[in-house]
Amino acid sequence: MANDRSSYRMSAFPVTVFSHLLVISIAALMLYWLIKLREGVAFTSNVKIKIFNLHPLFTVLGFIIFSGEAIITYKGIPTTRPTLKLIHLILHLIALSAGILGICAVFKFHNQLKTAHAYTLHSWIGLSTICLFGLQLLLGFVTFLFPGAKSATRARYSPWHIFTGVVIFFMEIVTAETGLMEVFIY
């Protein structure tokens, strides 16, 4: 009985439920803030703040919500490992696509106002984060999926992939927090 290590493991179900409730609340608060309090969102508009509002919408949806969902995939979905890898990849691709759309929106906003790009700590942390995210996605894809490295290489890289993925996720949170502080200061 003392060697039964599974009895000491915590179920992922409560954490998964909590994280999904957190995701729903983040998305609802973000949409309420952008639509009701900041005049809405639009790709093209005479009201320039609507273009800017796409930046927090897409970056939070992509990097906080979809990236977070991709991270908890391995503990939250009871299915086969190849299916988990595919779901993990798809969610990260959605996150990267949404993040790129968010970055394009803020660059478009700055171009229309004829202001400088990347002049704050938030922008530099954000650009570093999206670059590291893309690199992590590329290395993970090449190592674990296509064409796939040898099993010994995958075994050595896997803890580093997990560690850097968590670090990048925390960088995403720091970027979001500095962006919110920037909005409230200006």
Secondary structure per residue as TSV (DSSP state, phi and psi in degrees):
chain	resnum	aa	ss	phi	psi
A	1	M	-	360.0	-33.7
A	2	A	T	-68.5	-24.6
A	3	N	T	-87.1	-2.7
A	4	D	-	-78.7	90.3
A	5	R	G	-73.2	-23.4
A	6	S	G	-66.7	-21.8
A	7	S	G	-70.5	-18.6
A	8	Y	G	-92.6	-7.4
A	9	R	-	-79.5	141.6
A	10	M	-	-90.4	142.9
A	11	S	-	-70.3	144.6
A	12	A	S	-81.6	-9.8
A	13	F	H	-59.3	-49.1
A	14	P	H	-62.6	-38.4
A	15	V	H	-66.9	-40.6
A	16	T	H	-64.5	-43.9
A	17	V	H	-62.4	-46.2
A	18	F	H	-60.9	-44.1
A	19	S	H	-65.9	-35.9
A	20	H	H	-70.7	-37.2
A	21	L	H	-64.1	-38.3
A	22	L	H	-64.6	-41.7
A	23	V	H	-61.8	-45.1
A	24	I	H	-62.3	-42.5
A	25	S	H	-68.8	-39.5
A	26	I	H	-62.1	-47.0
A	27	A	H	-63.5	-43.0
A	28	A	H	-65.0	-45.0
A	29	L	H	-65.6	-38.6
A	30	M	H	-64.1	-46.6
A	31	L	H	-64.2	-41.6
A	32	Y	H	-62.2	-45.9
A	33	W	I	-60.7	-46.2
A	34	L	I	-74.2	-39.2
A	35	I	I	-83.0	-47.1
A	36	K	I	-85.5	-37.9
A	37	L	I	-102.3	-16.0
A	38	R	S	-127.7	26.2
A	39	E	-	73.4	9.2
A	40	G	-	95.6	-170.6
A	41	V	-	-131.2	148.2
A	42	A	-	-164.8	146.5
A	43	F	S	-75.9	-35.4
A	44	T	S	-132.8	133.4
A	45	S	-	-167.3	152.6
A	46	N	S	-74.4	-24.3
A	47	V	S	-87.0	101.0
A	48	K	H	-63.1	-28.0
A	49	I	H	-63.4	-26.3
A	50	K	H	-65.1	-35.3
A	51	I	H	-69.5	-44.3
A	52	F	H	-61.2	-36.6
A	53	N	T	-61.7	-19.6
A	54	L	H	-67.0	-28.7
A	55	H	H	-61.9	-56.8
A	56	P	H	-66.1	-32.7
A	57	L	H	-61.4	-55.0
A	58	F	H	-70.5	-38.3
A	59	T	H	-71.0	-38.4
A	60	V	I	-70.5	-44.2
A	61	L	I	-60.4	-44.2
A	62	G	I	-72.8	-60.5
A	63	F	I	-81.2	-31.4
A	64	I	I	-89.9	-50.3
A	65	I	I	-79.8	-58.7
A	66	F	I	-69.4	-37.8
A	67	S	H	-66.3	-41.2
A	68	G	H	-62.9	-41.3
A	69	E	H	-62.6	-38.6
A	70	A	H	-64.8	-35.5
A	71	I	H	-67.4	-43.0
A	72	I	H	-83.7	1.5
A	73	T	H	-55.5	-44.7
A	74	Y	H	-65.9	-28.9
A	75	K	H	-98.0	-22.6
A	76	G	H	-96.7	-16.8
A	77	I	-	-117.0	117.1
A	78	P	-	-85.2	91.2
A	79	T	S	-148.9	-174.9
A	80	T	-	-73.3	157.6
A	81	R	H	-61.0	-44.2
A	82	P	H	-61.2	-37.0
A	83	T	H	-66.8	-40.7
A	84	L	H	-61.3	-42.2
A	85	K	H	-61.0	-42.8
A	86	L	H	-66.2	-44.0
A	87	I	H	-63.0	-43.5
A	88	H	H	-58.3	-46.3
A	89	L	H	-64.3	-46.9
A	90	I	H	-62.0	-43.9
A	91	L	H	-64.0	-38.4
A	92	H	H	-70.1	-34.6
A	93	L	H	-65.9	-39.7
A	94	I	H	-62.5	-42.9
A	95	A	H	-61.2	-45.6
A	96	L	H	-65.4	-42.0
A	97	S	H	-62.2	-44.5
A	98	A	H	-65.2	-39.6
A	99	G	H	-62.7	-41.6
A	100	I	H	-64.7	-41.5
A	101	L	H	-60.5	-40.8
A	102	G	H	-64.1	-41.0
A	103	I	H	-66.5	-42.9
A	104	C	H	-61.1	-38.3
A	105	A	H	-63.7	-43.3
A	106	V	H	-71.2	-34.2
A	107	F	H	-66.7	-39.5
A	108	K	H	-62.5	-43.6
A	109	F	H	-59.0	-47.3
A	110	H	H	-65.9	-37.3
A	111	N	H	-64.6	-42.0
A	112	Q	H	-68.7	-31.5
A	113	L	H	-87.7	-6.4
A	114	K	T	56.8	47.5
A	115	T	-	-113.1	163.8
A	116	A	-	-69.8	154.6
A	117	H	S	-100.5	153.5
A	118	A	S	51.6	56.6
A	119	Y	-	-113.3	6.9
A	120	T	S	-124.4	164.9
A	121	L	H	-61.7	-38.9
A	122	H	H	-57.2	-45.1
A	123	S	H	-67.5	-37.4
A	124	W	H	-72.7	-38.9
A	125	I	H	-64.0	-42.3
A	126	G	H	-63.7	-44.7
A	127	L	H	-65.1	-39.2
A	128	S	H	-63.2	-40.8
A	129	T	H	-65.3	-45.7
A	130	I	H	-68.0	-34.3
A	131	C	H	-66.2	-46.0
A	132	L	H	-64.5	-37.4
A	133	F	H	-61.0	-47.8
A	134	G	H	-62.9	-41.1
A	135	L	H	-64.8	-43.4
A	136	Q	H	-61.0	-42.0
A	137	L	H	-63.9	-44.9
A	138	L	H	-63.2	-47.7
A	139	L	H	-64.4	-39.9
A	140	G	H	-64.8	-40.3
A	141	F	I	-63.8	-46.6
A	142	V	I	-68.0	-38.9
A	143	T	I	-75.4	-44.3
A	144	F	I	-101.8	-21.9
A	145	L	I	-119.1	-69.6
A	146	F	S	-120.4	125.1
A	147	P	S	-77.1	-5.8
A	148	G	-	91.4	127.7
A	149	A	-	-81.8	172.8
A	150	K	-	-64.3	155.5
A	151	S	H	-62.4	-33.1
A	152	A	H	-67.2	-39.7
A	153	T	H	-66.5	-43.2
A	154	R	H	-61.5	-40.1
A	155	A	H	-65.5	-38.2
A	156	R	H	-71.9	-35.8
A	157	Y	H	-81.5	-26.5
A	158	S	H	-55.7	-47.9
A	159	P	H	-63.0	-33.9
A	160	W	H	-70.4	-36.9
A	161	H	H	-62.7	-44.3
A	162	I	H	-65.4	-47.7
A	163	F	H	-61.1	-50.0
A	164	T	H	-67.9	-30.8
A	165	G	H	-63.2	-42.0
A	166	V	H	-68.3	-40.2
A	167	V	H	-62.4	-43.8
A	168	I	H	-65.0	-37.8
A	169	F	H	-62.7	-41.9
A	170	F	H	-65.8	-34.4
A	171	M	H	-63.5	-36.9
A	172	E	H	-62.8	-41.6
A	173	I	H	-66.1	-43.0
A	174	V	H	-62.1	-41.1
A	175	T	H	-61.4	-44.4
A	176	A	H	-63.3	-42.4
A	177	E	H	-65.9	-42.7
A	178	T	H	-67.0	-33.5
A	179	G	H	-65.9	-42.2
A	180	L	H	-63.6	-41.9
A	181	M	H	-62.0	-38.9
A	182	E	H	-63.3	-43.5
A	183	V	H	-62.5	-42.7
A	184	F	H	-72.5	-29.7
A	185	I	H	-73.9	-44.0
A	186	Y	-	-86.6	360.0
